[in-house]
Amino acid sequence: MSYDLKARIRPGLWGVVKLLGDTREAEALAQALRELGFAPVLIERAVLHDSERRVVTASSVRLDENELLLELPEREVRVAYPALAVIVRGEVQPGRVATAANPSSGPLRAVAPGGEAAFVRDAQKLSFEGYQAPDLHFLEVPWIVRIGTRVLEQAGLEHGPRALDALVDSVAERGGIRVDRGSRTSSVAAFVEQPAPLRSLSPVPPSLREQTDERFDPYSRVIGEAERQLRASSASA
């Protein structure tokens, strides 16, 4: 394996190997990676801002023996743990916008600790009030359920990052799924730090626009799609 490839793939994290505009070239690269023992997936850029993959915030959550009970704005949902695909854990900053330059082509560099991307991210924290949250992704539906520390607080439970992590780990263990915590360090994070194409945007009410995090939301969507594809390919193998 070349040094370049080793630098892009980090144990336990999804990473961007290369950005390609040609489908055949992308499939050829994916096949070459499979022959090296990797499990690559191909993801369209449109996934980053796909309106079908909307985020729905839960107002309460309860873990039963065989299923997860989620109170959503319009209904109550019961989810069997095996129906989950992955949990993406990170910090949400409503109103945050993507500021990184849009890479046109070629390989994407991984985010280096202490580098320019990290500096920009830290500066943005001064402008937006953030909170910790996990996103629940499902195998059969594209939309995402987000659970914040406020849900635990409103339920009168112990709250904070540690309590949230305990909840996440419990759900992940019951569902036999992975928890992704790479929103700051994975090269996928650098890939998603780009504004949505103007042609893909439709008018959005200001109240909804303020709730959007244009960095964490696209990252979460990409990881959810990657895990979904990986599970599908493993099941068919």
Backbone bond lengths (Angstrom), bond angles and torsions (degrees), N, CA, C in turn:
res aa  C-N    CA-C-N  psi(-1)  N-CA   C-N-CA  omega(-1)  CA-C   N-CA-C  phi
1 M - - - 1.466 - - 1.530 109.06 -
2 S 1.309 117.48 137.15 1.452 120.65 -178.87 1.521 110.77 -71.61
3 Y 1.347 114.58 157.68 1.463 119.72 177.69 1.525 110.51 -61.11
4 D 1.338 116.56 -36.69 1.462 121.34 -179.14 1.521 111.06 -59.69
5 L 1.327 116.92 -42.79 1.464 120.93 -179.76 1.517 110.60 -69.69
6 K 1.326 117.05 -40.33 1.460 120.27 178.33 1.530 111.20 -60.01
7 A 1.334 116.07 -36.39 1.461 120.21 -178.45 1.513 112.08 -69.21
8 R 1.325 116.70 -24.27 1.465 120.34 -176.70 1.522 113.22 -91.61
9 I 1.309 117.71 -18.12 1.463 121.36 -176.90 1.519 109.28 -111.78
10 R 1.325 116.36 117.70 1.449 122.01 -179.46 1.516 109.49 -113.74
11 P 1.321 118.27 137.41 1.470 121.29 -177.55 1.525 111.82 -55.01
12 G 1.329 116.82 130.88 1.453 121.94 175.87 1.509 115.64 81.27
13 L 1.346 117.73 0.99 1.459 120.54 -178.66 1.521 110.47 -127.08
14 W 1.329 115.39 146.48 1.453 119.57 169.23 1.523 107.71 -74.72
15 G 1.328 116.68 145.96 1.457 120.53 178.75 1.515 111.24 -141.91
16 V 1.320 115.87 152.58 1.461 121.58 176.39 1.525 107.76 -87.82
17 V 1.315 116.76 120.32 1.459 120.78 178.39 1.525 110.45 -85.49
18 K 1.328 116.26 -45.82 1.462 119.56 -179.33 1.520 110.11 -162.00
19 L 1.327 116.76 146.21 1.454 122.52 174.97 1.518 108.14 -97.56
20 L 1.311 116.92 122.05 1.459 121.50 -175.99 1.520 110.34 -130.56
21 G 1.317 116.24 139.14 1.458 121.01 178.68 1.511 113.26 -95.64
22 D 1.328 116.67 -12.75 1.462 121.44 -178.54 1.524 110.06 -102.30
23 T 1.334 117.26 122.56 1.459 122.01 -175.52 1.521 111.81 -62.44
24 R 1.331 116.87 -42.34 1.469 119.48 -178.86 1.528 111.50 -64.28
25 E 1.311 116.04 -40.39 1.461 119.84 178.68 1.529 110.64 -64.93
26 A 1.333 116.21 -39.77 1.462 120.42 178.85 1.524 111.14 -65.00
27 E 1.331 117.06 -41.79 1.462 120.44 179.35 1.521 111.55 -66.79
28 A 1.334 116.76 -35.54 1.465 120.39 177.73 1.526 110.78 -65.72
29 L 1.339 116.80 -41.36 1.456 120.66 177.86 1.527 110.38 -64.74
30 A 1.330 116.52 -41.66 1.463 120.46 179.02 1.531 110.71 -61.15
31 Q 1.313 117.35 -41.47 1.458 121.03 179.20 1.525 110.85 -64.58
32 A 1.334 116.67 -40.20 1.462 120.54 178.51 1.532 110.63 -62.92
33 L 1.327 116.74 -38.27 1.468 120.69 178.38 1.529 111.07 -68.41
34 R 1.330 117.00 -37.18 1.468 119.93 177.02 1.526 110.80 -62.06
35 E 1.308 116.42 -38.82 1.461 120.70 179.86 1.523 111.71 -67.51
36 L 1.339 116.44 -21.27 1.459 121.20 175.84 1.525 111.83 -88.68
37 G 1.333 116.50 -0.28 1.462 120.46 177.21 1.510 115.44 96.92
38 F 1.337 117.63 8.81 1.458 120.76 178.36 1.532 110.26 -92.95
39 A 1.338 115.25 169.82 1.468 121.13 178.15 1.520 108.36 -122.78
40 P 1.327 118.03 76.47 1.470 120.84 -177.21 1.520 112.85 -77.23
41 V 1.315 116.03 156.23 1.462 122.27 172.37 1.524 107.70 -131.05
42 L 1.318 116.05 153.54 1.461 121.71 178.14 1.524 108.35 -109.15
43 I 1.309 116.54 126.88 1.460 120.91 -175.55 1.526 109.98 -126.80
44 E 1.311 115.43 128.14 1.464 120.98 177.75 1.525 110.28 -71.86
45 R 1.326 115.94 145.33 1.461 120.51 178.47 1.531 111.84 -60.25
46 A 1.345 116.90 -27.76 1.461 120.90 -178.05 1.519 112.53 -61.14
47 V 1.331 117.48 -21.46 1.466 121.10 -179.85 1.530 110.95 -60.69
48 L 1.326 117.25 -32.38 1.463 121.21 -175.54 1.523 112.51 -55.73
49 H 1.347 116.45 -38.67 1.467 120.39 -174.65 1.531 111.22 -125.62
50 D 1.324 116.21 30.64 1.462 121.37 -178.79 1.527 110.05 -70.12
51 S 1.330 117.00 119.49 1.468 121.16 -177.89 1.522 112.60 -66.87
52 E 1.330 117.14 -21.36 1.468 120.01 177.97 1.530 110.98 -71.12
53 R 1.317 116.56 -21.74 1.471 121.35 -179.35 1.528 108.77 -97.08
54 R 1.298 115.38 52.72 1.464 120.73 -176.94 1.528 110.41 -73.91
55 V 1.317 114.84 155.55 1.459 121.40 179.19 1.528 109.18 -98.06
56 V 1.321 116.48 126.85 1.464 122.59 177.14 1.525 107.38 -115.05
57 T 1.320 116.65 125.48 1.462 120.85 -177.12 1.524 110.72 -89.97
58 A 1.325 115.82 128.35 1.469 121.11 178.35 1.524 109.89 -80.07
59 S 1.331 116.27 140.64 1.463 120.55 177.16 1.524 111.52 -93.28
60 S 1.341 116.23 -18.75 1.465 120.48 174.76 1.517 109.03 -157.94
61 V 1.318 115.63 158.10 1.464 121.03 -179.68 1.524 109.15 -144.89
62 R 1.329 115.75 142.29 1.463 120.53 177.89 1.518 109.16 -140.91
63 L 1.318 116.58 134.67 1.454 121.56 179.28 1.512 109.45 -98.96
64 D 1.331 116.32 110.61 1.455 120.90 172.54 1.524 108.90 -94.56
65 E 1.305 116.68 179.70 1.461 119.90 -174.53 1.520 112.55 -63.18
66 N 1.342 116.90 -43.10 1.464 120.30 -174.19 1.519 114.62 -115.30
67 E 1.327 117.14 -4.36 1.454 118.95 -176.83 1.526 111.56 -153.72
68 L 1.310 113.39 163.23 1.454 122.38 179.26 1.521 107.98 -105.48
69 L 1.311 116.49 129.33 1.456 121.77 179.30 1.524 109.11 -103.04
70 L 1.341 116.21 118.35 1.458 122.38 -176.70 1.522 109.91 -118.34
71 E 1.320 115.86 127.94 1.460 121.42 175.40 1.523 107.42 -96.15
72 L 1.336 116.55 110.93 1.453 122.23 -178.91 1.531 109.50 -104.00
73 P 1.327 118.27 168.60 1.475 119.92 -176.53 1.523 114.20 -55.20
74 E 1.338 118.21 -35.51 1.458 120.21 -174.31 1.524 114.35 -110.68
75 R 1.313 117.12 -10.68 1.460 118.40 -177.62 1.519 111.06 -167.02
76 E 1.320 114.36 169.65 1.453 121.98 174.85 1.522 108.07 -102.92
77 V 1.324 116.41 133.98 1.458 121.17 -175.94 1.518 110.26 -123.68
78 R 1.331 114.81 133.66 1.460 120.96 173.67 1.526 108.24 -106.75
79 V 1.307 116.04 125.95 1.463 121.19 -175.94 1.521 109.54 -123.21
80 A 1.332 116.48 122.02 1.458 120.42 174.08 1.530 108.67 -68.01
81 Y 1.299 117.86 138.04 1.462 120.55 -175.80 1.529 113.13 -56.16
82 P 1.338 120.10 -38.70 1.466 119.21 179.06 1.526 114.02 -65.56
83 A 1.347 118.28 -11.25 1.461 120.81 179.03 1.530 112.35 -79.76
84 L 1.333 117.07 -8.00 1.459 121.33 179.67 1.527 110.40 -81.60
85 A 1.330 115.95 146.29 1.471 120.95 179.43 1.531 111.11 -102.91
86 V 1.326 117.25 -42.56 1.462 122.07 -177.77 1.522 108.15 -169.52
87 I 1.319 116.21 159.67 1.459 122.44 171.82 1.525 107.39 -117.53
88 V 1.322 116.42 127.02 1.462 121.29 178.87 1.528 107.86 -106.88
89 R 1.309 116.57 115.86 1.470 123.29 -174.41 1.519 110.13 -105.63
90 G 1.320 116.87 133.36 1.462 119.26 179.08 1.509 112.12 -175.80
91 E 1.319 115.71 -166.27 1.457 121.89 178.98 1.518 109.80 -106.41
92 V 1.318 115.78 130.09 1.466 122.10 178.55 1.519 108.47 -103.22
93 Q 1.331 115.73 131.20 1.460 121.36 176.39 1.520 108.41 -123.77
94 P 1.333 118.22 92.05 1.467 121.29 -178.62 1.524 111.75 -56.20
95 G 1.325 115.60 132.35 1.449 120.59 -179.94 1.510 113.74 93.05
96 R 1.336 117.85 -9.66 1.463 120.10 179.86 1.521 109.80 -69.14
97 V 1.309 116.36 139.97 1.462 121.56 -179.18 1.513 109.45 -116.06
98 A 1.333 115.24 155.70 1.461 120.64 176.89 1.520 109.14 -74.35
99 T 1.327 115.99 136.54 1.464 120.06 -177.69 1.511 113.40 -124.91
100 A 1.332 117.61 -11.91 1.459 119.78 -176.33 1.517 110.39 -72.08
101 A 1.316 115.62 154.83 1.464 121.02 177.85 1.506 109.69 -67.68
102 N 1.309 116.03 149.86 1.449 122.07 -179.29 1.515 109.41 -85.14
103 P 1.366 119.37 112.51 1.452 120.94 179.26 1.511 110.13 -66.85
104 S 1.316 117.61 126.82 1.459 120.51 -174.49 1.501 112.42 -79.62
105 S 1.334 118.50 -42.60 1.451 120.19 -178.77 1.514 108.81 -164.42
106 G 1.329 114.98 174.49 1.448 120.00 175.86 1.508 112.66 81.61
107 P 1.356 116.12 -175.29 1.462 120.66 -176.21 1.517 111.52 -65.79
108 L 1.317 115.52 158.12 1.461 121.21 177.84 1.510 108.25 -113.88
109 R 1.317 117.35 131.48 1.448 120.33 -179.94 1.518 110.61 -78.06
110 A 1.329 115.59 144.19 1.456 120.21 176.87 1.516 109.18 -70.77
111 V 1.338 116.26 154.33 1.459 120.65 177.73 1.521 108.68 -70.72
112 A 1.305 117.31 125.56 1.462 121.66 -179.91 1.516 109.52 -97.29
113 P 1.350 118.31 128.54 1.465 120.27 178.37 1.520 110.47 -55.85
114 G 1.338 116.34 131.82 1.444 121.05 179.43 1.508 113.98 83.86
115 G 1.326 117.01 0.68 1.453 120.67 -178.16 1.511 112.03 -82.46
116 E 1.322 115.02 -172.76 1.461 120.99 -175.05 1.522 111.43 -62.71
117 A 1.357 116.86 -40.68 1.462 119.64 -178.74 1.523 110.90 -61.33
118 A 1.343 116.38 -40.63 1.459 120.25 179.93 1.531 109.98 -65.97
119 F 1.321 116.50 -36.77 1.468 120.08 179.82 1.523 110.84 -65.08
120 V 1.330 116.98 -43.28 1.461 121.00 179.37 1.517 110.02 -63.56
121 R 1.339 115.98 -41.19 1.453 119.97 -177.96 1.528 110.34 -63.71
122 D 1.354 116.49 -42.67 1.451 119.46 -179.75 1.528 111.13 -65.63
123 A 1.317 117.23 -36.33 1.459 120.61 179.02 1.510 111.19 -65.70
124 Q 1.332 116.43 -35.54 1.460 120.00 -179.35 1.523 111.39 -66.11
125 K 1.322 117.02 -26.88 1.461 119.80 -178.61 1.525 111.46 -61.31
126 L 1.322 116.35 -26.59 1.452 120.10 -178.22 1.524 111.84 -68.84
127 S 1.322 116.91 -19.48 1.453 120.56 -173.47 1.520 113.84 -103.63
128 F 1.322 117.69 -15.35 1.458 119.83 -174.17 1.523 110.98 -130.30
129 E 1.313 114.85 139.64 1.456 120.51 176.71 1.519 108.18 -84.70
130 G 1.319 117.69 116.98 1.456 121.45 -176.84 1.518 112.33 -104.76
131 Y 1.303 115.26 165.90 1.461 121.14 174.85 1.524 108.24 -148.54
132 Q 1.313 115.57 154.63 1.454 121.75 -179.79 1.529 109.60 -81.81
133 A 1.331 115.82 141.54 1.464 118.95 -178.65 1.524 110.84 -160.65
134 P 1.333 116.56 146.93 1.457 120.81 167.46 1.531 109.65 -103.47
135 D 1.317 115.82 144.32 1.463 122.11 172.65 1.518 108.90 -103.74
136 L 1.327 116.43 128.83 1.463 121.60 176.54 1.520 109.03 -94.98
137 H 1.336 116.40 123.90 1.465 122.11 177.00 1.527 108.83 -110.16
138 F 1.328 115.03 145.46 1.461 121.13 -174.65 1.525 110.96 -115.42
139 L 1.311 115.75 157.18 1.460 120.71 -179.02 1.516 112.49 -73.83
140 E 1.327 117.91 -34.28 1.463 120.67 -169.94 1.521 115.08 -107.57
141 V 1.320 118.77 -14.03 1.467 120.24 -179.18 1.528 108.99 -126.32
142 P 1.343 118.17 147.15 1.463 120.83 -175.89 1.525 115.49 -82.18
143 W 1.340 117.73 -24.16 1.457 118.72 -175.59 1.526 110.91 -72.44
144 I 1.319 114.95 162.68 1.467 123.27 -169.07 1.526 109.39 -123.12
145 V 1.317 116.78 139.86 1.470 120.88 174.98 1.523 108.69 -107.35
146 R 1.331 115.66 126.31 1.470 121.75 -178.97 1.524 109.85 -107.49
147 I 1.324 115.80 135.37 1.463 122.12 179.44 1.523 107.96 -122.40
148 G 1.312 117.76 120.05 1.459 121.18 179.45 1.513 112.02 -103.83
149 T 1.332 115.94 169.10 1.461 120.07 178.24 1.529 110.96 -62.59
150 R 1.338 116.60 -22.67 1.460 119.98 179.93 1.523 111.67 -64.71
151 V 1.317 116.70 -28.97 1.465 120.47 178.30 1.523 109.78 -63.33
152 L 1.332 116.84 -43.16 1.461 120.66 178.53 1.523 111.11 -66.41
153 E 1.326 115.57 -39.22 1.463 120.29 -179.78 1.526 110.95 -64.98
154 Q 1.316 116.89 -44.27 1.460 121.03 -179.16 1.524 111.64 -66.28
155 A 1.334 116.38 -27.19 1.463 120.13 179.39 1.529 111.86 -84.01
156 G 1.337 116.68 -0.18 1.448 120.43 179.23 1.510 113.03 76.82
157 L 1.350 116.96 17.66 1.450 121.70 -179.18 1.523 110.06 -96.33
158 E 1.320 115.27 166.32 1.458 119.50 173.00 1.529 107.93 -59.30
159 H 1.314 117.02 133.29 1.449 119.73 -177.13 1.523 110.57 -130.53
160 G 1.307 115.79 172.69 1.450 121.64 -174.05 1.521 109.64 118.22
161 P 1.332 117.70 171.51 1.465 121.56 -176.95 1.523 114.39 -56.56
162 R 1.323 117.77 -40.90 1.466 119.77 -178.17 1.518 111.48 -67.01
163 A 1.325 116.39 -42.53 1.468 119.78 178.69 1.519 110.25 -65.16
164 L 1.332 116.27 -38.16 1.458 120.77 178.73 1.526 110.14 -65.58
165 D 1.325 117.05 -41.21 1.455 120.79 178.05 1.523 111.20 -63.34
166 A 1.335 116.38 -38.52 1.461 119.86 178.63 1.531 110.54 -63.28
167 L 1.340 116.43 -41.34 1.463 120.91 177.37 1.530 110.37 -63.12
168 V 1.329 115.78 -46.61 1.461 120.88 -179.01 1.528 111.05 -60.89
169 D 1.319 116.40 -46.04 1.469 120.07 -178.53 1.528 111.45 -64.43
170 S 1.330 116.47 -35.01 1.461 120.13 178.98 1.527 111.00 -67.11
171 V 1.336 116.39 -44.12 1.465 120.64 178.37 1.526 110.35 -63.90
172 A 1.335 116.31 -43.89 1.460 121.07 -178.83 1.530 111.46 -62.51
173 E 1.315 116.32 -40.59 1.466 120.31 179.66 1.526 110.90 -65.14
174 R 1.318 116.90 -41.90 1.466 120.17 -179.75 1.526 111.84 -68.39
175 G 1.340 115.88 -32.77 1.463 119.02 -179.48 1.508 113.78 -91.42
176 G 1.336 117.02 -8.27 1.454 120.32 -178.10 1.517 112.12 63.58
177 I 1.339 116.18 39.66 1.468 120.82 -175.69 1.530 110.45 -121.25
178 R 1.317 114.81 170.08 1.456 122.09 -178.29 1.527 110.65 -92.94
179 V 1.323 115.58 149.48 1.460 121.96 171.75 1.527 107.16 -107.61
180 D 1.314 116.82 120.59 1.460 121.51 179.07 1.521 109.18 -94.09
181 R 1.326 115.82 125.57 1.467 121.62 178.27 1.529 110.65 -124.61
182 G 1.321 116.33 31.39 1.456 120.14 -173.90 1.511 115.88 -100.47
183 S 1.323 118.18 19.41 1.467 119.97 -174.47 1.526 113.28 -65.47
184 R 1.331 117.72 -15.84 1.461 120.60 178.39 1.530 112.46 -103.43
185 T 1.323 117.83 -24.97 1.459 120.33 -169.62 1.521 114.73 -115.48
186 S 1.320 117.99 -21.46 1.460 120.04 -179.15 1.523 110.71 -71.53
187 S 1.352 116.90 148.14 1.460 120.25 175.76 1.523 111.37 -66.36
188 V 1.340 117.30 -16.58 1.468 120.52 173.95 1.527 109.51 -63.09
189 A 1.331 117.23 -34.21 1.461 120.93 -179.90 1.524 110.84 -61.22
190 A 1.340 116.67 -38.46 1.461 119.79 178.07 1.521 110.82 -69.24
191 F 1.316 115.98 -36.62 1.459 120.68 -179.58 1.521 112.13 -63.32
192 V 1.330 117.36 -39.29 1.463 120.18 -175.19 1.519 112.68 -84.02
193 E 1.328 118.96 -10.26 1.464 120.84 -178.73 1.520 110.12 -79.75
194 Q 1.315 115.08 66.09 1.457 121.88 179.12 1.517 108.13 -147.95
195 P 1.324 118.47 143.79 1.467 121.03 -177.57 1.519 111.76 -64.69
196 A 1.308 115.83 153.37 1.471 120.27 175.20 1.522 109.71 -68.43
197 P 1.347 117.89 139.95 1.471 120.09 176.46 1.523 110.16 -58.76
198 L 1.313 116.87 138.05 1.467 120.65 -177.14 1.521 111.58 -59.07
199 R 1.319 117.00 -34.89 1.457 119.30 -178.01 1.524 112.69 -68.42
200 S 1.337 117.18 -17.30 1.457 119.74 -178.25 1.517 112.54 -92.53
201 L 1.343 116.11 -6.19 1.451 119.55 -175.21 1.514 111.98 -92.06
202 S 1.301 116.11 139.95 1.456 122.18 172.90 1.521 107.40 -116.10
203 P 1.334 118.57 158.43 1.461 119.84 -178.61 1.527 111.94 -54.47
204 V 1.318 116.30 129.39 1.459 121.78 -178.27 1.526 108.61 -121.74
205 P 1.333 117.81 129.59 1.461 119.79 178.08 1.521 110.53 -57.46
206 P 1.330 119.08 142.71 1.460 121.80 -179.34 1.526 112.85 -52.88
207 S 1.340 117.48 -37.56 1.469 119.80 -178.03 1.521 111.35 -61.94
208 L 1.349 117.07 -36.94 1.458 120.33 178.66 1.520 110.83 -77.09
209 R 1.328 116.95 -36.61 1.456 120.83 -178.63 1.526 110.05 -61.47
210 E 1.329 116.86 -37.82 1.454 120.57 -179.01 1.527 111.65 -67.37
211 Q 1.312 118.11 -22.61 1.459 121.44 -178.41 1.525 112.10 -85.35
212 T 1.314 117.71 -9.44 1.450 121.46 -174.55 1.530 111.69 -85.12
213 D 1.323 115.67 137.64 1.454 122.16 172.36 1.520 106.33 -113.69
214 E 1.332 116.83 106.65 1.458 121.00 -173.05 1.524 113.83 -77.01
215 R 1.310 116.89 6.18 1.466 120.05 172.82 1.533 110.58 -109.95
216 F 1.336 116.07 -56.66 1.460 117.76 -176.49 1.525 111.96 -70.66
217 D 1.336 117.74 -39.13 1.465 119.98 -178.27 1.532 112.32 -58.64
218 P 1.352 119.57 -51.26 1.465 119.35 178.11 1.529 112.82 -62.91
219 Y 1.340 116.69 -37.50 1.463 119.81 177.49 1.526 110.19 -59.37
220 S 1.318 115.71 -46.75 1.454 120.59 -179.36 1.530 111.09 -60.61
221 R 1.332 117.13 -41.86 1.463 121.00 -179.59 1.533 110.99 -62.45
222 V 1.319 116.23 -43.37 1.463 120.10 -178.51 1.529 110.73 -65.04
223 I 1.317 117.18 -44.94 1.466 120.10 -179.86 1.523 110.62 -64.47
224 G 1.332 117.26 -40.84 1.457 120.46 177.79 1.513 111.87 -60.18
225 E 1.336 117.16 -43.77 1.462 121.18 179.16 1.528 111.16 -67.34
226 A 1.321 117.03 -39.44 1.470 120.60 178.96 1.527 111.00 -61.71
227 E 1.322 116.75 -46.22 1.469 120.63 -179.65 1.526 110.96 -66.32
228 R 1.335 116.05 -37.02 1.467 120.23 179.12 1.531 110.62 -63.41
229 Q 1.320 115.64 -45.04 1.463 119.90 178.45 1.532 111.67 -65.10
230 L 1.319 115.50 -40.61 1.466 120.02 -179.91 1.527 111.45 -62.36
231 R 1.338 115.77 -43.57 1.472 119.75 179.03 1.525 110.62 -64.12
232 A 1.337 116.67 -39.69 1.474 120.52 -179.54 1.518 111.01 -65.36
233 S 1.347 117.03 -41.96 1.450 120.00 -179.11 1.529 110.83 -70.21
234 S 1.328 117.35 -34.65 1.472 120.54 177.94 1.526 110.58 -67.11
235 A 1.336 116.29 -37.80 1.464 120.38 -178.88 1.525 111.84 -68.68
236 S 1.339 116.22 -31.47 1.461 119.91 -177.03 1.522 112.87 -89.32
237 A 1.345 116.11 -9.56 1.473 119.29 -177.64 1.537 111.24 -73.01
